[in-house]
Amino acid sequence: SAQVKLTLVALGILLISFWMLKIPHAILWAGVIAVVDVLPLLGCGTVLLPWSLIALLQGQQLRGVGLLGTYALVWLARSVLEPKLLGKELGLDPLVTLLAIYAGYQLLGVAGMLMAPLLAVAISRLTVLK
């Protein structure tokens, strides 16, 4: 499914970044953060942003900036890939999927973000039947 693919991409980015930053137990940390990234309302920023702030405050500039960069890469990958993968899975154009996700989130929050693409699929199927 699209969510599994997105999680694997995030896991890969996290692993590579953590190995480059020489973070101990990189596989464990990457796995935990990838799981947190899947949870609604949380995401990898829940862990990476405070961790980067703590690293910066402790004088570990390279690690702090690296963690911020890792967060940005995961966020960017999700933002680009999610509409494509979800749209492909649902049979919708990626732009329509992105607009549905955004509109659903604005109207009903996380629940709307999940329901709006399904509603868009239903509407597209109804228009095809006419």
C-alpha positions in Angstrom: 0.0 0.0 0.0 1.0 3.7 -0.3 1.6 4.0 3.5 4.0 1.1 3.5 6.0 2.6 0.7 6.1 6.0 2.3 7.2 4.4 5.6 10.0 2.5 3.8 11.2 5.7 2.1 11.2 7.6 5.4 13.0 4.7 7.1 15.7 4.8 4.3 16.2 8.5 4.7 16.4 8.2 8.4 18.9 5.3 8.3 21.2 7.0 5.8 21.1 10.3 7.7 21.7 8.6 11.1 24.7 6.6 9.7 26.2 9.8 8.2 25.7 11.6 11.5 27.3 8.7 13.4 24.3 8.3 15.7 24.6 5.2 17.9 21.9 2.5 17.4 20.9 4.1 14.0 18.7 1.2 13.0 16.8 1.3 16.2 16.3 5.0 16.2 15.3 5.0 12.5 12.8 2.3 13.1 11.2 4.0 16.1 11.0 7.3 14.3 9.5 5.7 11.2 6.8 4.1 13.4 6.1 7.5 15.0 5.9 9.0 11.5 3.0 6.7 10.6 0.9 7.8 13.6 -1.7 10.5 12.9 -1.0 13.9 14.4 2.6 13.0 15.2 5.1 12.5 12.5 8.9 12.3 12.6 9.1 16.0 13.6 7.8 15.0 17.0 11.1 13.3 17.7 13.6 15.0 15.3 12.7 18.7 16.0 13.3 18.5 19.8 16.3 16.2 19.3 17.9 18.7 17.0 17.2 21.6 19.4 18.8 19.7 22.2 21.8 18.9 20.1 22.2 22.6 19.1 21.9 23.7 22.7 24.5 21.2 23.7 26.9 22.6 21.1 26.6 19.8 18.7 25.9 22.0 15.7 26.6 19.3 13.0 24.2 16.8 14.6 21.6 19.5 15.2 21.6 20.8 11.7 21.8 17.2 10.4 18.7 16.2 12.3 16.9 19.3 11.0 18.0 18.4 7.4 16.8 14.8 8.0 13.4 16.1 9.1 13.2 18.3 6.0 14.1 15.4 3.7 11.5 13.1 5.2 8.9 15.9 5.0 9.7 16.7 1.4 9.7 13.1 0.3 6.3 12.5 2.0 4.9 15.7 0.4 6.0 14.8 -3.1 5.3 11.0 -2.9 2.1 10.8 -0.9 -0.3 12.3 -3.5 1.4 10.3 -6.3 1.2 7.0 -4.4 -2.2 7.5 -2.9 -3.6 8.8 -6.2 -2.2 5.8 -8.1 -3.7 3.4 -5.5 -7.1 5.1 -5.6 -7.1 5.7 -9.3 -7.0 9.5 -9.0 -4.8 12.2 -10.6 -2.1 13.2 -8.1 -3.2 16.8 -8.2 -6.8 15.9 -7.4 -5.5 13.7 -4.6 -3.4 16.5 -3.1 -6.2 18.9 -3.3 -8.6 16.4 -1.7 -6.1 15.8 1.2 -5.6 19.5 1.7 -9.3 20.4 1.6 -10.3 17.5 3.8 -7.7 18.5 6.4 -8.8 22.1 6.3 -12.5 21.1 6.8 -12.3 18.2 9.2 -8.7 17.8 10.3 -7.1 14.3 10.1 -10.4 12.5 9.6 -11.2 14.8 6.6 -7.7 14.2 5.2 -8.5 10.5 5.2 -12.1 10.8 4.0 -11.7 13.4 1.3 -9.7 11.3 -1.2 -12.3 8.5 -0.8 -15.0 11.0 -1.5 -13.1 12.2 -4.6 -12.9 8.6 -5.8 -16.6 8.1 -5.3 -17.4 11.4 -7.2 -15.1 10.4 -10.1 -16.7 7.0 -10.3 -20.2 8.5 -10.3 -19.3 10.9 -13.1 -17.9 8.0 -15.2 -21.1 6.1 -14.8 -23.2 9.0 -16.2 
